[in-house]
Amino acid sequence: MDVISILVLMLAGHFVGDFVLQPGPMSSGKNRHKTREQFDDGFPQWYYWLSAHASTHGLIVYFCTGSIIFLVAEFISHWLIDYVKCDKVINLHQDQALHILSKVAYALVIFFIGMPA
C-alpha cells in the first residue's frame, strides 16, 4: 500500500477513534479534573479511561501500518496530547492538529525511511 493511502486511513481512523469510538463516559472519565462525585461508585479512575482511549488509537495506527513502533508512538503521543488538553494547556483545535501532525510524521517516516517493525 502506498504512503498516501496509509495516511488517509490513519486520518480516517483517527476521527472514528476520537468521535465515534469515544463514548461520553470515556470523554468525561479521562479528565483527571472531573470530581469523582460526578460518577457512579466503581467508575474507573481517569487514567484507565485515558489509557483505553490512547490504546484504541494505537490499535488503529497499527491496523493501518502494521507497525508496533507506531502503535507505541501513537499510544504515548495520544495519551500526552489528551492529558494536556484536559489540563486546558491546549484547546480542541490544537489537540486535533497535534493528532493529525503525528499521523503526518508517521507517513513521512514511511516515505523517507520505510516502514518500521
C-alpha positions as CSV (number, residue, x, y, z in Angstrom):
1,M,0.0,0.0,0.0
2,D,1.3,3.5,-0.8
3,V,2.1,6.1,1.8
4,I,-0.8,8.4,0.8
5,S,-3.3,5.6,1.3
6,I,-1.8,4.7,4.7
7,L,-2.0,8.4,5.7
8,V,-5.6,8.7,4.6
9,L,-6.5,5.5,6.5
10,M,-4.8,6.8,9.6
11,L,-6.6,10.1,9.4
12,A,-10.0,8.5,8.9
13,G,-9.2,6.1,11.7
14,H,-8.3,9.0,14.0
15,F,-11.7,10.7,13.5
16,V,-13.5,7.4,14.1
17,G,-11.5,6.8,17.2
18,D,-11.9,10.3,18.6
19,F,-15.6,10.9,17.7
20,V,-17.3,7.5,17.1
21,L,-15.4,5.1,19.4
22,Q,-15.2,7.6,22.3
23,P,-18.4,7.3,24.4
24,G,-19.5,10.0,26.8
25,P,-18.2,8.2,29.9
26,M,-14.8,7.9,28.3
27,S,-14.7,11.5,27.2
28,S,-15.5,12.7,30.7
29,G,-13.8,10.0,32.6
30,K,-10.4,10.5,31.0
31,N,-10.2,14.0,32.5
32,R,-8.4,13.9,35.9
33,H,-10.1,17.2,36.9
34,K,-13.6,15.7,36.9
35,T,-14.6,15.1,40.5
36,R,-15.3,11.5,41.5
37,E,-18.7,12.6,42.8
38,Q,-19.8,13.2,39.2
39,F,-19.5,9.5,38.5
40,D,-21.1,6.3,39.9
41,D,-19.4,4.1,42.5
42,G,-17.0,1.8,40.9
43,F,-16.4,4.1,37.9
44,P,-12.8,3.6,36.7
45,Q,-10.2,6.2,37.5
46,W,-9.3,8.8,34.8
47,Y,-6.0,7.0,33.9
48,Y,-7.9,3.9,32.9
49,W,-10.1,5.8,30.5
50,L,-7.3,7.9,29.1
51,S,-5.1,4.7,28.6
52,A,-8.0,2.8,27.0
53,H,-8.7,5.8,24.6
54,A,-5.0,6.0,23.7
55,S,-4.8,2.3,23.2
56,T,-7.7,2.5,20.7
57,H,-5.8,5.0,18.7
58,G,-2.6,2.9,18.9
59,L,-4.5,-0.1,17.5
60,I,-6.0,2.0,14.7
61,V,-2.5,3.1,13.7
62,Y,-1.3,-0.5,13.9
63,F,-4.1,-1.7,11.7
64,C,-3.2,0.9,9.1
65,T,0.6,0.4,9.3
66,G,1.3,-3.0,10.8
67,S,4.0,-1.3,12.9
68,I,4.3,-2.0,16.7
69,I,6.7,1.0,16.9
70,F,4.0,3.3,15.5
71,L,1.4,1.7,17.9
72,V,3.6,2.6,20.9
73,A,4.3,6.1,19.5
74,E,0.6,6.7,18.9
75,F,-0.3,5.5,22.4
76,I,2.2,7.8,24.0
77,S,1.5,10.8,21.9
78,H,-2.2,10.5,22.1
79,W,-2.1,10.0,25.8
80,L,0.1,13.1,26.4
81,I,-1.9,15.3,23.9
82,D,-5.2,14.4,25.5
83,Y,-3.7,14.8,29.0
84,V,-2.6,18.4,28.3
85,K,-6.0,19.1,26.6
86,C,-7.8,18.0,29.8
87,D,-5.4,20.4,31.7
88,K,-6.6,23.2,29.3
89,V,-3.0,23.8,28.2
90,I,-4.3,23.4,24.6
91,N,-7.8,23.6,23.1
92,L,-9.7,21.1,21.0
93,H,-8.4,22.6,17.7
94,Q,-4.8,22.4,18.9
95,D,-5.5,18.8,20.1
96,Q,-6.8,17.7,16.8
97,A,-3.9,19.5,14.9
98,L,-1.3,17.7,17.0
99,H,-3.0,14.3,16.4
100,I,-3.1,14.9,12.7
101,L,0.5,16.0,12.7
102,S,1.5,12.8,14.4
103,K,-0.1,10.8,11.6
104,V,1.7,13.0,9.0
105,A,5.0,12.3,10.9
106,Y,4.4,8.6,10.7
107,A,3.7,8.9,6.9
108,L,7.0,10.9,6.5
109,V,8.9,8.2,8.3
110,I,7.4,5.6,6.0
111,F,8.1,7.7,2.9
112,F,11.7,8.6,3.7
113,I,12.9,5.7,5.8
114,G,10.5,2.9,5.3
115,M,8.0,1.0,7.5
116,P,9.4,0.3,10.9
117,A,8.8,-3.1,12.6
